[in-house]
C-alpha cells in the first residue's frame, strides 16, 4: 500500500513481511524489500522509517511498551537498508509511533494486524531542500541587535 502526500510517498510494510523482517528474513521471502531497495538505493531522497503497533499493550521481556516495539521495528529496517542495501545512513531516520497513528480500527483482529506495520516515507526533496535550517538562537530579551538597553536601568548590554 502506498499513499502520496506533500511530505512524500509512503510505502507500508505489514503482515507476514513485517514478521520476516523482525526475524531476520529469509532470502526467498525478502523480494518485496529487495524491489523497494532497488528503487530507492540509487536515488537521493531521504527516507524516514516509521514503526507502528496496534493498541494492545505488549507483554514480553524484550519490549516494555509499544513505543520500544515500534522504534525497534523502524530501527531494524534502517539497519537492513544500511547493511544489505548500502543506503547511506545520512539519508535514513527512524521513528516509533506505537499505536498513535493507526490506519485501521483496532476493534478487530484484522484492523490490529493492519496497524502493525512499518511505513517507509520517501521524503519530498523539494520540501527537504526548502525547509530552513534553524539559525543561531536569539534571546527574546535582546533580539537581533548587537546591543540593547535594559528596561530597568537603561544600561547598554553588549552581546559576546
C-alpha positions as CSV (number, residue, x, y, z in Angstrom):
1,X,0.0,0.0,0.0
2,X,1.4,3.4,-0.8
3,X,0.0,6.9,-0.4
4,X,1.2,10.3,-1.6
5,X,1.3,13.5,0.4
6,X,3.1,16.8,0.3
7,X,5.7,15.3,2.6
8,X,6.5,12.5,0.2
9,X,5.4,9.0,-0.7
10,X,4.7,6.4,2.0
11,X,5.1,2.7,1.4
12,X,3.7,0.4,4.2
13,X,5.1,-3.0,5.1
14,X,2.9,-5.2,7.3
15,X,1.7,-8.7,7.9
16,X,4.0,-11.6,7.1
17,X,6.7,-9.5,5.6
18,X,6.9,-7.4,8.8
19,X,7.4,-10.6,10.8
20,X,10.1,-11.8,8.4
21,X,12.0,-8.5,8.7
22,X,12.0,-8.7,12.5
23,X,13.0,-12.4,12.5
24,X,16.0,-11.7,10.1
25,X,14.0,-12.6,7.0
26,X,14.6,-15.5,4.6
27,X,16.2,-14.7,1.3
28,X,13.4,-16.0,-0.8
29,X,10.8,-14.0,1.1
30,X,12.6,-10.7,1.1
31,X,11.6,-10.0,-2.6
32,X,9.4,-7.0,-1.7
33,X,12.1,-5.3,0.3
34,X,14.7,-6.1,-2.4
35,X,12.5,-4.5,-5.0
36,X,11.8,-1.4,-2.9
37,X,15.5,-1.1,-2.1
38,X,16.5,-1.4,-5.7
39,X,14.3,1.6,-6.4
40,X,15.3,3.9,-3.5
41,X,19.0,3.0,-3.1
42,X,20.3,4.8,-6.3
43,X,18.1,7.8,-5.6
44,X,18.9,10.8,-3.4
45,X,15.7,11.3,-1.4
46,X,15.9,10.9,2.4
47,X,13.9,8.1,3.9
48,X,12.1,8.2,7.2
49,X,11.3,4.7,8.5
50,X,8.3,4.7,10.9
51,X,7.4,1.8,13.1
52,X,3.8,1.3,14.3
53,X,1.9,-1.1,16.6
54,X,-1.7,-1.9,17.4
55,X,-3.3,-0.7,20.6
56,X,-2.8,-3.9,22.6
57,X,-0.1,-3.4,25.2
58,X,2.9,-5.6,24.7
59,X,3.7,-8.2,27.4
60,X,7.2,-9.7,26.9
61,X,10.7,-9.4,28.2
62,X,12.0,-7.7,25.0
63,X,9.9,-4.5,25.0
64,X,8.5,-2.7,28.0
65,X,5.9,-0.9,25.8
66,X,4.6,-0.4,22.3
67,X,6.9,2.6,22.0
68,X,10.0,0.5,22.2
69,X,8.5,-2.1,19.9
70,X,7.6,0.4,17.2
71,X,11.0,2.0,17.4
72,X,12.7,-1.4,17.1
73,X,10.7,-2.2,14.0
74,X,11.9,1.0,12.4
75,X,15.4,0.6,13.5
76,X,15.6,-3.0,12.2
77,X,14.7,-1.8,8.7
78,X,17.2,1.1,8.9
79,X,19.9,-1.4,9.8
80,X,18.9,-3.6,6.9
81,X,18.9,-0.7,4.5
82,X,22.5,0.2,5.6
83,X,24.0,-3.3,5.8
84,X,22.3,-5.2,3.0
85,X,21.4,-2.5,0.5
86,X,24.2,0.0,1.3
87,X,21.9,3.0,1.6
88,X,23.9,5.9,3.2
89,X,23.0,6.3,6.8
90,X,22.8,10.1,6.3
91,X,19.7,9.5,4.2
92,X,17.9,7.5,6.9
93,X,16.0,8.3,10.0
94,X,13.9,6.1,12.3
95,X,10.8,6.9,14.3
96,X,8.5,4.9,16.5
97,X,4.8,5.9,16.9
98,X,3.4,3.0,18.9
99,X,-0.4,2.9,18.5
100,X,-0.7,6.7,17.9
101,X,-1.1,6.6,14.1
102,X,-3.5,3.7,13.2
103,X,-4.5,3.1,9.6
104,X,-7.4,0.9,10.6
105,X,-9.8,0.2,13.5
106,X,-8.2,-1.6,16.4
107,X,-11.6,-3.1,17.4
108,X,-11.0,-6.2,15.1
109,X,-8.1,-8.6,14.8
110,X,-7.8,-7.7,11.1
111,X,-7.6,-4.0,11.9
112,X,-5.0,-4.5,14.5
113,X,-3.0,-6.6,12.1
114,X,-3.0,-3.8,9.6
115,X,-1.9,-1.3,12.2
116,X,1.2,-3.4,13.0
117,X,3.4,-2.1,10.2
118,X,6.5,-0.2,9.1
119,X,6.0,2.9,6.9
120,X,8.8,4.0,4.6
121,X,8.3,7.7,3.8
122,X,10.3,8.7,0.8
123,X,10.6,12.4,1.6
124,X,9.9,15.1,-0.9
125,X,13.3,16.6,-1.8
126,X,11.7,20.0,-2.6
127,X,10.4,20.2,0.9
128,X,13.7,19.0,2.5
129,X,15.7,21.5,0.5
130,X,13.4,24.4,1.2
131,X,13.0,23.8,4.9
132,X,15.1,26.5,6.6
133,X,17.7,25.2,9.0
134,X,17.5,26.6,12.5
135,X,19.7,29.6,12.9
136,X,21.5,30.7,16.0
137,X,19.3,31.0,19.0
138,X,18.0,34.5,19.6
139,X,17.5,35.6,23.1
140,X,14.0,37.2,23.2
141,X,15.2,39.7,25.7
142,X,17.9,41.0,23.4
143,X,16.5,40.4,19.9
144,X,18.8,40.6,16.9
145,X,20.6,43.8,17.7
146,X,24.2,43.6,19.0
147,X,23.5,45.8,22.0
148,X,20.3,46.9,23.8
149,X,19.3,49.0,26.8
150,X,17.9,47.2,29.8
151,X,14.4,48.4,30.6
152,X,15.1,49.0,34.3
153,X,18.4,50.7,34.3
154,X,19.0,52.0,30.8
155,X,22.4,50.4,30.8
156,X,23.8,49.1,27.5
157,X,24.4,45.4,27.3
158,X,26.9,44.1,24.7
159,X,26.4,40.7,23.2
160,X,29.6,38.5,23.1
